[in-house]
Amino acid sequence: MSTAPDGALLVVGDVVTDVVARHRGPLAAGTDTAASIRRLPGGAGANVACWAAYAGCADARLLGRVGTDASAWHERELTACGVRPLLVVDAAAPTGTVICLVDTGDSAERTFLTDSGASLLIGPDDWSDALLDGVGRLHLSGYLLFSEPGRALVSVVLAAARARGVPVSLDPASAGFLTELGVGLFLGLIEGVDVLLPSRDEACLLTGLPDAADAAAKLSRHVPLVVAKQGAQGALVARSGTVSARVPAVTASPRDSTGAGDAFTGAFLAALLGGADPEEAAAAGCRAGARAVEGVGGRPPRTGAGRRADDG
């Protein structure tokens, strides 16, 4: 599999508004639970593009679909992160919203309530092959596969990328949505993808195997390069049916794990574009993931008025 040492990164995926509610301990059913609540820009695709720019990608671009209610805000936030926004504004559907319930205990685990809104409606009509001009790598958010227009878009985009020789990566995005879609359909839809970046749970779900290493190895018979993200256990790199590297995690003090996988993916892809091999890129991904869990929200830290809520 070839890599491109230069060129832009184009991410096609979701842009949503995150409402992050940080609470400690179990939610109190039927009454109040004290929480710190913030409205932050998010979306797996948008987060990946922002972390790629943060990791040094000089030309990170994002194609996404938003509503008129928050289009200007999301465009400003993406631009402030160093991403070139290519946003389609939907006049009828609202911007997607995700409520992130974050337990501020030791695990910093989170639960998502998702209203995909306009991001679920992105489709082939939003695509032009000219979007690949100057692009060295293309990344697809797995959330595209969970709607009919999105699946049609993935088919069109994969064909366009193959015609131009642009390598394509994909993050499965959600074990819950994968279960609803079905493993067989998912694997059929990603034919032609060069790099798959599943979480441990997603890799095990896609293969039916309980061990992440076995799952990554099996997936790498279907996709040339598989990088399984394991959080505090680091990452696995697999090719041709074999795990070729186990990359250790970087020690972190977790506050909010929202976007940690996106941070890994963004830094990983930025490193590949910079000429790193997959093992080096996975190490960069682990560093970014550790940085991500130490702040609040899914985006990299910034200074100034638009900064991420690291101090919340």
Secondary structure, DSSP 8 states (H G I E B T S, - for coil): ----SSSEEEEE---EEEEEEEESSS--TTS----EEEEEEE-HHHHHHHHHHHTT-S-EEEEEEEETTTHHHHHHHHHHTTEEEEEEEESSS--EEEEEEEE-STT--EEEEEE-GGGGG--GGG--GGGGTTEEEEEEEGGGGGSHHHHHHHHHHHHHHHHHT--EEEE---HHHHHHH-HHHHHHHTTT-SEE--BHHHHHHHHT-SSHHHHHHHHTTTSSEEEEE-GGG-EEEEETTEEEEEE-------S--TTHHHHHHHHHHHHHHTT--HHHHHHHHHHHHHHHHTSSSSS----STT---TT-
